Amino acid sequence: MKNVILQMAPVPMQLTLRLQQHFTLFNYAQLTKEQQAELIPLVRVLLVNGETPLDDTTMARYPNLQLIAVFGVGYERIDANATYKRNIQISNTPGVLTDDVADLAFGLMLACSRQIVGAQRFIERGDWASQSYPWTNKVSGSRLGILGLGRIGRAIALRASAFNMSVYYHNRTRHADFAEEYCATPQALATHCDFLVVCAPGGENSRALVNAEVLQALGPAGILINIARGSVVDEVALVHAIEHKLIAGAGLDVFCDEPNVPAALLQRDNVVITPHMGSATQSTRKAMSDLVYENISAYFAGKPLLTPADKP
Ligand code: 8YV
């Protein structure tokens, strides 16, 4: 058997069909223990998504593993040091999903601040016949804090200019080519903004970067948006902040224990939640599928990867 790929996570059908046409693809979940054992020495590529954990021990089981192809941009659950040690490459799908994730960040900002979901519930309850919906808060001209200035953070800043917003950012390193005001800590950033948008990659370096102090600094008029990873926000502190009105609201596409969402965040007009769908549009999922396919094809053809993952 040549060019064996082992699929460890769900990916779009169009991608699996295309891979099956050109290579030998197995789905780990559909194999018996015996079949898995037989396959292990043949596997050269693991196909995973952003949620798949891959530690050194797992990688050690596959002696011929040379590429981990990630369907998604984030890959913080893959032990990057183990991949360097074992000479395993990682490919991911940056760029093609940037617009969608940035668009969703704005959707959540607007939905939270203007309480679009709460207003729909108001009509559906039949309340409009007897009252008007309470006034909400303006988005245009407000202050936006970007936590993590990668591709997605920059795409959000670009959209913010059309909303006439003042933009502030915090990042591990200051970006000389980015003209907006740098804040030295997440807490300083939170004091400067009406919307704090979390765009930092997940993983140990960013765990609970948004903690109780940062939420306190965001304050009772501030709104938290998270389109990155649930782990970047201390969810217990967030629930406390929402329950005690320490912040004005939250727009969340990601959670600490997906698909579980803390009950305290449900059914609130000031909290808008979506099921980790930042990149889940027809055209972007197709573009992500194409990029995964092209990376795997390049690897089997002995060519450089199109999008090798950045070193964390
Ligand atoms: C995907 C993502 O939903 O790119 C990422 O890091 O979080 C998303 O685009 C995810 O990788 C697919 O499971």
Residues whose N, C-alpha, C, O or C-beta is under 5 A from the ligand:
A	BS01	8YV	N49 G50 F71 G72 V73 G74 H276 S279
